[in-house]
């Protein structure tokens, strides 16, 4: 086995690992915000390692320029898309997962405090919120 083959195998294993972690995050995490975070981080790294493996495999060729441009495109668009999805979820008032003191989790509105301040409704502790 050559050094080039070993590097390609290592990069491919890293790509599969990060992509798998991203997929598990999408399945196991409780709300849209944490899922978007897992997808953006893990899938960007997984795609980056996969593209790097392709670049090392093909060596110095014209294809590598296209592969590196693809890598730049992925690094720009994936986090941007994740941010846009999270912002849309926030604007649609998608619930946020919160852990209570007893260890149980619950979904709450991300803008509950803003809503209480606008309507003058008392907060959960009984005090009135600041406008």
OpenMM code with the backbone's topology and positions (N, CA, C; nanometers):
from openmm import Vec3, app, unit

residues = "UNK UNK UNK UNK UNK UNK UNK UNK UNK UNK UNK UNK UNK UNK UNK UNK UNK UNK UNK UNK UNK UNK UNK UNK UNK UNK UNK UNK UNK UNK UNK UNK UNK UNK UNK UNK UNK UNK UNK UNK UNK UNK UNK UNK UNK UNK UNK UNK UNK UNK UNK UNK UNK UNK UNK UNK UNK UNK UNK UNK UNK UNK UNK UNK UNK UNK UNK UNK UNK UNK UNK UNK UNK UNK UNK UNK UNK UNK UNK UNK UNK UNK UNK UNK UNK UNK UNK UNK UNK UNK UNK UNK UNK UNK UNK UNK UNK UNK UNK UNK UNK UNK UNK UNK UNK UNK UNK UNK UNK UNK UNK UNK UNK UNK UNK UNK UNK UNK UNK UNK UNK UNK UNK UNK UNK UNK UNK UNK UNK UNK UNK".split()
positions = [
    Vec3(0.0853, -0.1168, 0.0000),
    Vec3(0.0000, 0.0000, 0.0000),
    Vec3(0.0904, 0.1237, 0.0000),
    Vec3(0.0584, 0.2159, -0.0886),
    Vec3(0.1384, 0.3376, -0.0984),
    Vec3(0.0914, 0.4394, 0.0056),
    Vec3(0.1720, 0.5421, 0.0239),
    Vec3(0.1370, 0.6485, 0.1177),
    Vec3(0.0113, 0.7211, 0.0694),
    Vec3(0.0013, 0.7408, -0.0620),
    Vec3(-0.1154, 0.8084, -0.1182),
    Vec3(-0.2434, 0.7300, -0.0874),
    Vec3(-0.2388, 0.5995, -0.1022),
    Vec3(-0.3551, 0.5158, -0.0732),
    Vec3(-0.3916, 0.5220, 0.0749),
    Vec3(-0.2911, 0.5210, 0.1611),
    Vec3(-0.3169, 0.5292, 0.3050),
    Vec3(-0.3821, 0.6622, 0.3422),
    Vec3(-0.3358, 0.7706, 0.2809),
    Vec3(-0.3949, 0.9020, 0.3080),
    Vec3(-0.5396, 0.9066, 0.2591),
    Vec3(-0.5647, 0.8512, 0.1402),
    Vec3(-0.7015, 0.8484, 0.0864),
    Vec3(-0.7928, 0.7672, 0.1778),
    Vec3(-0.7449, 0.6534, 0.2255),
    Vec3(-0.8250, 0.5706, 0.3165),
    Vec3(-0.8531, 0.6459, 0.4463),
    Vec3(-0.7519, 0.7110, 0.5018),
    Vec3(-0.7706, 0.7882, 0.6248),
    Vec3(-0.8710, 0.9012, 0.6085),
    Vec3(-0.8602, 0.9745, 0.4981),
    Vec3(-0.9542, 1.0835, 0.4721),
    Vec3(-1.0960, 1.0309, 0.4492),
    Vec3(-1.1071, 0.9168, 0.3822),
    Vec3(-1.2392, 0.8576, 0.3577),
    Vec3(-1.3027, 0.8089, 0.4881),
    Vec3(-1.2232, 0.7479, 0.5743),
    Vec3(-1.2746, 0.7036, 0.7044),
    Vec3(-1.3215, 0.8243, 0.7863),
    Vec3(-1.2437, 0.9321, 0.7841),
    Vec3(-1.2843, 1.0536, 0.8555),
    Vec3(-1.4138, 1.1100, 0.7973),
    Vec3(-1.4270, 1.1068, 0.6647),
    Vec3(-1.5492, 1.1564, 0.5999),
    Vec3(-1.6701, 1.0734, 0.6410),
    Vec3(-1.6543, 0.9426, 0.6412),
    Vec3(-1.7648, 0.8543, 0.6806),
    Vec3(-1.8006, 0.8766, 0.8276),
    Vec3(-1.6999, 0.8917, 0.9124),
    Vec3(-1.7242, 0.9136, 1.0553),
    Vec3(-1.8045, 1.0412, 1.0786),
    Vec3(-1.7595, 1.1522, 1.0214),
    Vec3(-1.8294, 1.2791, 1.0447),
    Vec3(-1.9690, 1.2797, 0.9834),
    Vec3(-1.9839, 1.2181, 0.8681),
    Vec3(-2.1165, 1.2103, 0.8068),
    Vec3(-2.2099, 1.1242, 0.8917),
    Vec3(-2.1584, 1.0154, 0.9457),
    Vec3(-2.2380, 0.9293, 1.0335),
    Vec3(-2.2785, 1.0029, 1.1610),
    Vec3(-2.1847, 1.0770, 1.2196),
    Vec3(-2.2162, 1.1545, 1.3401),
    Vec3(-2.3244, 1.2581, 1.3097),
    Vec3(-2.3173, 1.3207, 1.1927),
    Vec3(-2.4209, 1.4162, 1.1536),
    Vec3(-2.5565, 1.3501, 1.1378),
    Vec3(-2.5581, 1.2301, 1.0798),
    Vec3(-2.6843, 1.1577, 1.0628),
    Vec3(-2.7428, 1.1168, 1.1979),
    Vec3(-2.6588, 1.0714, 1.2883),
    Vec3(-2.7060, 1.0359, 1.4227),
    Vec3(-2.7594, 1.1605, 1.4935),
    Vec3(-2.6913, 1.2733, 1.4749),
    Vec3(-2.7386, 1.3983, 1.5343),
    Vec3(-2.8751, 1.4380, 1.4824),
    Vec3(-2.8977, 1.4189, 1.3538),
    Vec3(-3.0288, 1.4513, 1.2971),
    Vec3(-3.1386, 1.3627, 1.3545),
    Vec3(-3.1051, 1.2388, 1.3845),
    Vec3(-3.2049, 1.1461, 1.4376),
    Vec3(-3.2272, 1.1621, 1.5880),
    Vec3(-3.1218, 1.1912, 1.6628),
    Vec3(-3.1299, 1.1860, 1.8081),
    Vec3(-3.1538, 1.3196, 1.8775),
    Vec3(-3.1179, 1.4304, 1.8157),
    Vec3(-3.1300, 1.5583, 1.8846),
    Vec3(-3.2756, 1.6051, 1.8869),
    Vec3(-3.3148, 1.6794, 1.9901),
    Vec3(-3.4566, 1.7020, 2.0158),
    Vec3(-3.5258, 1.8129, 1.9367),
    Vec3(-3.4543, 1.9146, 1.8893),
    Vec3(-3.5246, 2.0237, 1.8216),
    Vec3(-3.4511, 2.0658, 1.6945),
    Vec3(-3.5139, 2.1538, 1.6184),
    Vec3(-3.4613, 2.1947, 1.4877),
    Vec3(-3.3269, 2.2660, 1.5006),
    Vec3(-3.3066, 2.3396, 1.6079),
    Vec3(-3.1850, 2.4188, 1.6230),
    Vec3(-3.0627, 2.3300, 1.6478),
    Vec3(-3.0765, 2.2325, 1.7349),
    Vec3(-2.9640, 2.1427, 1.7599),
    Vec3(-2.9413, 2.0495, 1.6412),
    Vec3(-3.0465, 2.0122, 1.5727),
    Vec3(-3.0316, 1.9293, 1.4526),
    Vec3(-2.9600, 2.0058, 1.3420),
    Vec3(-2.9956, 2.1325, 1.3240),
    Vec3(-2.9286, 2.2139, 1.2223),
    Vec3(-2.7814, 2.2321, 1.2568),
    Vec3(-2.7513, 2.2462, 1.3849),
    Vec3(-2.6122, 2.2595, 1.4282),
    Vec3(-2.5328, 2.1330, 1.3956),
    Vec3(-2.5906, 2.0180, 1.4274),
    Vec3(-2.5225, 1.8912, 1.3991),
    Vec3(-2.5016, 1.8721, 1.2497),
    Vec3(-2.6029, 1.9037, 1.1719),
    Vec3(-2.5925, 1.8861, 1.0269),
    Vec3(-2.4886, 1.9798, 0.9674),
    Vec3(-2.4870, 2.1034, 1.0117),
    Vec3(-2.3937, 2.2007, 0.9543),
    Vec3(-2.2494, 2.1647, 0.9865),
    Vec3(-2.2228, 2.1330, 1.1107),
    Vec3(-2.0845, 2.1049, 1.1507),
    Vec3(-2.0353, 1.9715, 1.0948),
    Vec3(-2.1083, 1.8660, 1.1230),
    Vec3(-2.0610, 1.7326, 1.0877),
    Vec3(-2.0619, 1.7083, 0.9374),
    Vec3(-2.1670, 1.7486, 0.8695),
    Vec3(-2.1736, 1.7232, 0.7259),
    Vec3(-2.0752, 1.8090, 0.6476),
    Vec3(-2.0478, 1.9299, 0.6951),
    Vec3(-1.9468, 2.0125, 0.6293),
    Vec3(-1.8095, 1.9483, 0.6429),
    Vec3(-1.7776, 1.8999, 0.7612),
    Vec3(-1.6493, 1.8315, 0.7788),
    Vec3(-1.6442, 1.7013, 0.6995),
    Vec3(-1.7529, 1.6256, 0.7010),
    Vec3(-1.7567, 1.5004, 0.6253),
    Vec3(-1.7377, 1.5231, 0.4766),
    Vec3(-1.8066, 1.6215, 0.4225),
    Vec3(-1.7911, 1.6531, 0.2802),
    Vec3(-1.6513, 1.7054, 0.2515),
    Vec3(-1.5972, 1.7832, 0.3431),
    Vec3(-1.4611, 1.8341, 0.3247),
    Vec3(-1.3582, 1.7224, 0.3189),
    Vec3(-1.3703, 1.6260, 0.4086),
    Vec3(-1.2778, 1.5127, 0.4062),
    Vec3(-1.2964, 1.4272, 0.2811),
    Vec3(-1.4199, 1.4092, 0.2369),
    Vec3(-1.4452, 1.3307, 0.1152),
    Vec3(-1.3859, 1.3990, -0.0073),
    Vec3(-1.4027, 1.5292, -0.0158),
    Vec3(-1.3472, 1.6035, -0.1293),
    Vec3(-1.1945, 1.6041, -0.1225),
    Vec3(-1.1388, 1.6152, -0.0023),
    Vec3(-0.9934, 1.6090, 0.0124),
    Vec3(-0.9405, 1.4713, -0.0281),
    Vec3(-1.0138, 1.3660, 0.0052),
    Vec3(-0.9730, 1.2313, -0.0366),
    Vec3(-0.9732, 1.2191, -0.1884),
    Vec3(-1.0735, 1.2765, -0.2534),
    Vec3(-1.0777, 1.2740, -0.4002),
    Vec3(-0.9615, 1.3522, -0.4592),
    Vec3(-0.9280, 1.4659, -0.3981),
    Vec3(-0.8165, 1.5469, -0.4480),
    Vec3(-0.6842, 1.4717, -0.4357),
    Vec3(-0.6629, 1.4040, -0.3238),
    Vec3(-0.5390, 1.3272, -0.3060),
    Vec3(-0.5368, 1.2086, -0.4011),
    Vec3(-0.6502, 1.1447, -0.4207),
    Vec3(-0.6564, 1.0283, -0.5087),
    Vec3(-0.6215, 1.0636, -0.6531),
    Vec3(-0.6768, 1.1736, -0.7035),
    Vec3(-0.6532, 1.2098, -0.8431),
    Vec3(-0.5181, 1.2758, -0.8654),
    Vec3(-0.4537, 1.3232, -0.7618),
    Vec3(-0.3214, 1.3822, -0.7765),
    Vec3(-0.3265, 1.5173, -0.8458),
    Vec3(-0.2152, 1.5531, -0.9103),
    Vec3(-0.2049, 1.6828, -0.9773),
    Vec3(-0.2668, 1.6708, -1.1157),
    Vec3(-0.3926, 1.7072, -1.1238),
    Vec3(-0.4655, 1.7058, -1.2498),
    Vec3(-0.5629, 1.8227, -1.2503),
    Vec3(-0.6250, 1.8430, -1.3636),
    Vec3(-0.7233, 1.9497, -1.3769),
    Vec3(-0.8459, 1.9229, -1.2907),
    Vec3(-0.8733, 1.7966, -1.2640),
    Vec3(-0.9888, 1.7588, -1.1822),
    Vec3(-0.9748, 1.8141, -1.0404),
    Vec3(-0.8525, 1.8226, -0.9905),
    Vec3(-0.8297, 1.8692, -0.8541),
    Vec3(-0.8749, 2.0143, -0.8376),
    Vec3(-0.8581, 2.0957, -0.9411),
    Vec3(-0.9042, 2.2344, -0.9344),
    Vec3(-1.0556, 2.2373, -0.9154),
    Vec3(-1.1261, 2.1541, -0.9886),
    Vec3(-1.2716, 2.1467, -0.9740),
    Vec3(-1.3098, 2.0958, -0.8349),
    Vec3(-1.2357, 1.9989, -0.7850),
    Vec3(-1.2640, 1.9428, -0.6532),
    Vec3(-1.2422, 2.0486, -0.5450),
    Vec3(-1.1360, 2.1261, -0.5558),
    Vec3(-1.1102, 2.2301, -0.4566),
    Vec3(-1.2143, 2.3421, -0.4641),
    Vec3(-1.2603, 2.3748, -0.5841),
    Vec3(-1.3689, 2.4723, -0.5971),
    Vec3(-1.4976, 2.4184, -0.5339),
    Vec3(-1.5207, 2.2890, -0.5490),
    Vec3(-1.6355, 2.2260, -0.4842),
    Vec3(-1.6239, 2.2358, -0.3322),
    Vec3(-1.5039, 2.2166, -0.2805),
    Vec3(-1.4808, 2.2272, -0.1368),
    Vec3(-1.5120, 2.3683, -0.0862),
    Vec3(-1.4671, 2.4700, -0.1585),
    Vec3(-1.4968, 2.6085, -0.1206),
    Vec3(-1.6476, 2.6329, -0.1250),
    Vec3(-1.7128, 2.5821, -0.2280),
    Vec3(-1.8581, 2.5975, -0.2413),
    Vec3(-1.9309, 2.5334, -0.1232),
    Vec3(-1.8892, 2.4149, -0.0834),
    Vec3(-1.9522, 2.3451, 0.0293),
    Vec3(-1.9309, 2.4226, 0.1587),
    Vec3(-1.8092, 2.4731, 0.1801),
    Vec3(-1.7801, 2.5463, 0.3029),
    Vec3(-1.8544, 2.6789, 0.3121),
    Vec3(-1.8972, 2.7334, 0.2000),
    Vec3(-1.9746, 2.8574, 0.2023),
    Vec3(-2.1243, 2.8284, 0.2143),
    Vec3(-2.1740, 2.7337, 0.1360),
    Vec3(-2.3192, 2.7146, 0.1284),
    Vec3(-2.3786, 2.6341, 0.2438),
    Vec3(-2.3084, 2.5352, 0.2955),
    Vec3(-2.3663, 2.4509, 0.3998),
    Vec3(-2.3958, 2.5291, 0.5285),
    Vec3(-2.3007, 2.6047, 0.5832),
    Vec3(-2.3349, 2.6838, 0.7025),
    Vec3(-2.4384, 2.7927, 0.6746),
    Vec3(-2.4339, 2.8497, 0.5546),
    Vec3(-2.5319, 2.9524, 0.5193),
    Vec3(-2.6725, 2.8936, 0.5146),
    Vec3(-2.6865, 2.7778, 0.4545),
    Vec3(-2.8174, 2.7121, 0.4486),
    Vec3(-2.8657, 2.6736, 0.5881),
    Vec3(-2.7763, 2.6245, 0.6720),
    Vec3(-2.8144, 2.5884, 0.8080),
    Vec3(-2.8606, 2.7114, 0.8860),
    Vec3(-2.7918, 2.8221, 0.8676),
    Vec3(-2.8320, 2.9460, 0.9344),
    Vec3(-2.9693, 2.9923, 0.8854),
    Vec3(-2.9923, 2.9830, 0.7560),
    Vec3(-3.1214, 3.0246, 0.7000),
    Vec3(-3.2352, 2.9375, 0.7527),
    Vec3(-3.2112, 2.8079, 0.7633),
    Vec3(-3.3131, 2.7169, 0.8167),
    Vec3(-3.3410, 2.7477, 0.9638),
    Vec3(-3.2358, 2.7710, 1.0419),
    Vec3(-3.2543, 2.8031, 1.1835),
    Vec3(-3.3267, 2.9358, 1.2012),
    Vec3(-3.2933, 3.0334, 1.1196),
    Vec3(-3.3604, 3.1638, 1.1286),
    Vec3(-3.5088, 3.1511, 1.0917),
    Vec3(-3.5372, 3.0739, 0.9871),
    Vec3(-3.6772, 3.0535, 0.9488),
    Vec3(-3.7538, 2.9822, 1.0601),
    Vec3(-3.6904, 2.8853, 1.1242),
    Vec3(-3.7557, 2.8156, 1.2356),
    Vec3(-3.7812, 2.9115, 1.3511),
    Vec3(-3.6854, 2.9982, 1.3792),
    Vec3(-3.7028, 3.0960, 1.4869),
    Vec3(-3.8163, 3.1927, 1.4551),
    Vec3(-3.8207, 3.2403, 1.3318),
    Vec3(-3.9258, 3.3345, 1.2931),
    Vec3(-4.0639, 3.2687, 1.2915),
    Vec3(-4.0684, 3.1374, 1.2698),
    Vec3(-4.1949, 3.0640, 1.2748),
    Vec3(-4.2271, 3.0167, 1.4167),
    Vec3(-4.1427, 3.0558, 1.5127),
    Vec3(-4.1625, 3.0227, 1.6537),
    Vec3(-4.1572, 2.8722, 1.6792),
    Vec3(-4.0635, 2.8046, 1.6136),
    Vec3(-4.0444, 2.6611, 1.6369),
    Vec3(-3.9953, 2.6405, 1.7800),
    Vec3(-4.0437, 2.5384, 1.8483),
    Vec3(-4.0079, 2.5206, 1.9890),
    Vec3(-3.8608, 2.4838, 2.0090),
    Vec3(-3.8072, 2.5305, 2.1216),
    Vec3(-3.6692, 2.5035, 2.1615),
    Vec3(-3.6727, 2.4037, 2.2756),
    Vec3(-3.5813, 2.3080, 2.2744),
    Vec3(-3.5739, 2.2100, 2.3818),
    Vec3(-3.4989, 2.2718, 2.4984),
    Vec3(-3.5508, 2.2545, 2.6178),
    Vec3(-3.4880, 2.3082, 2.7380),
    Vec3(-3.4879, 2.2000, 2.8450),
    Vec3(-3.3776, 2.1911, 2.9171),
    Vec3(-3.3682, 2.0909, 3.0235),
    Vec3(-3.4097, 2.1539, 3.1562),
    Vec3(-3.5013, 2.0896, 3.2242),
    Vec3(-3.5467, 2.1375, 3.3546),
    Vec3(-3.4466, 2.0950, 3.4617),
    Vec3(-3.4621, 2.1488, 3.5822),
    Vec3(-3.3701, 2.1156, 3.6910),
    Vec3(-3.3770, 1.9687, 3.7301),
    Vec3(-3.4909, 1.9040, 3.7101),
    Vec3(-3.5039, 1.7631, 3.7466),
    Vec3(-3.4488, 1.6694, 3.6396),
    Vec3(-3.3956, 1.7242, 3.5306),
    Vec3(-3.3355, 1.6423, 3.4260),
    Vec3(-3.4266, 1.6110, 3.3102),
    Vec3(-3.5552, 1.6420, 3.3244),
    Vec3(-3.6469, 1.6155, 3.2137),
    Vec3(-3.6389, 1.7299, 3.1132),
    Vec3(-3.6662, 1.6998, 2.9898),
    Vec3(-3.6615, 1.8016, 2.8863),
    Vec3(-3.8005, 1.8429, 2.8428),
    Vec3(-3.8115, 1.9658, 2.7939),
    Vec3(-3.9390, 2.0136, 2.7432),
    Vec3(-3.9131, 2.1071, 2.6265),
    Vec3(-4.0131, 2.1213, 2.5415),
    Vec3(-4.0048, 2.2141, 2.4301),
    Vec3(-4.0772, 2.3424, 2.4682),
    Vec3(-4.0062, 2.4552, 2.4532),
    Vec3(-4.0652, 2.5850, 2.4842),
    Vec3(-4.0494, 2.6774, 2.3642),
    Vec3(-4.1248, 2.7839, 2.3633),
    Vec3(-4.1167, 2.8808, 2.2544),
    Vec3(-3.9877, 2.9607, 2.2671),
    Vec3(-3.9145, 2.9820, 2.1576),
    Vec3(-3.7905, 3.0590, 2.1669),
    Vec3(-3.8151, 3.2065, 2.1950),
    Vec3(-3.9353, 3.2529, 2.1664),
    Vec3(-3.9654, 3.3950, 2.1857),
    Vec3(-4.0725, 3.4154, 2.2925),
    Vec3(-4.0773, 3.3273, 2.3902),
    Vec3(-4.1792, 3.3378, 2.4949),
    Vec3(-4.1623, 3.4663, 2.5744),
    Vec3(-4.0394, 3.5037, 2.6071),
    Vec3(-4.0162, 3.6264, 2.6828),
    Vec3(-4.0578, 3.7491, 2.6033),
    Vec3(-4.0304, 3.7496, 2.4720),
    Vec3(-4.0714, 3.8620, 2.3882),
    Vec3(-4.2237, 3.8735, 2.3863),
    Vec3(-4.2913, 3.7602, 2.3751),
    Vec3(-4.4380, 3.7604, 2.3701),
    Vec3(-4.4959, 3.8110, 2.5023),
    Vec3(-4.4397, 3.7667, 2.6143),
    Vec3(-4.4877, 3.8123, 2.7444),
    Vec3(-4.4645, 3.9624, 2.7609),
    Vec3(-4.3512, 4.0123, 2.7127),
    Vec3(-4.3219, 4.1552, 2.7247),
    Vec3(-4.4186, 4.2384, 2.6410),
    Vec3(-4.4546, 4.1896, 2.5231),
    Vec3(-4.5465, 4.2635, 2.4360),
    Vec3(-4.6883, 4.2655, 2.4921),
    Vec3(-4.7310, 4.1560, 2.5517),
    Vec3(-4.8695, 4.1456, 2.5981),
    Vec3(-4.8867, 4.1838, 2.7445),
    Vec3(-4.7763, 4.1983, 2.8190),
    Vec3(-4.7854, 4.2330, 2.9604),
    Vec3(-4.8232, 4.1164, 3.0488),
    Vec3(-4.8149, 3.9949, 2.9969),
    Vec3(-4.8479, 3.8748, 3.0743),
    Vec3(-4.7361, 3.8507, 3.1744),
    Vec3(-4.7721, 3.8005, 3.2921),
    Vec3(-4.6718, 3.7739, 3.3938),
    Vec3(-4.5857, 3.6550, 3.3547),
    Vec3(-4.4608, 3.6568, 3.3996),
    Vec3(-4.3699, 3.5460, 3.3722),
    Vec3(-4.4023, 3.4293, 3.4639),
    Vec3(-4.3330, 3.3192, 3.4464),
    Vec3(-4.3627, 3.1964, 3.5204),
    Vec3(-4.3390, 3.2119, 3.6700),
    Vec3(-4.2449, 3.2992, 3.7104),
    Vec3(-4.2172, 3.3155, 3.8527),
    Vec3(-4.3132, 3.4132, 3.9213),
    Vec3(-4.4108, 3.4667, 3.8462),
    Vec3(-4.5122, 3.5530, 3.9045),
    Vec3(-4.4851, 3.7006, 3.8885),
    Vec3(-4.3623, 3.7377, 3.8545),
    Vec3(-4.3294, 3.8785, 3.8350),
    Vec3(-4.3689, 3.9252, 3.6966),
    Vec3(-4.3919, 4.0543, 3.6852),
    Vec3(-4.4285, 4.1076, 3.5545),
    Vec3(-4.3012, 4.1330, 3.4744),
    Vec3(-4.3052, 4.1059, 3.3464),
    Vec3(-4.1876, 4.1230, 3.2616),
    Vec3(-4.1688, 4.2691, 3.2264),
    Vec3(-4.0464, 4.3053, 3.1959),
    Vec3(-4.0141, 4.4412, 3.1528),
    Vec3(-4.0590, 4.4605, 3.0092),
    Vec3(-4.1193, 4.5746, 2.9755),
    Vec3(-4.1613, 4.5968, 2.8358),
    Vec3(-4.0452, 4.6270, 2.7446),
] * unit.nanometer
topology = app.Topology()
chain = topology.addChain("A")
for resn in residues:
    res = topology.addResidue(resn, chain)
    for name in ("N", "CA", "C"):
        topology.addAtom(name, app.Element.getBySymbol(name[0]), res)
